[in-house]
């Protein structure tokens, strides 16, 4: 039996957009968590190959845009001050790592539609990267 994830899941991931580095890093973290959940749900057989592939491609596109937005925000003298100098490079690195991992997950979902575990097997350090992105977002807010 294949169950679709509620569309609200994807909308929640979209909800943390706009603003400075903190909001952009929250968006990156949210998309990482969404991609991880998609991989898990597909591995459990709870989502179809098509749904998983489509959702991962949406996540990848959003992550590409968020990574560019983060780079622009960190190039801005006003927004870059929200993160400590040593955290700026780390923020860009983790956003790129998440984007690359989600692209690999989408590729695995496309290449192996009958292998429900394929996206999860290439998810690598996605959970760790999601936590790092959230920690950096929190530090940009001064938490």
Buried (B, 14 or more C-beta within 10 A) or exposed (E): EEEEBEEEBBEEBEEBBEBBBBBBBBBBBBBBBBBBBBBBBBBEEBBBBEBBBBBBBBBBBBBBBBBEBBBEBBEEEEBBBBBEEEBBEBBBEBBBBBBBBBBBBBBBBBEBBEBBBBBBBBBBBBEEBBBBBBBBBBBBBEE
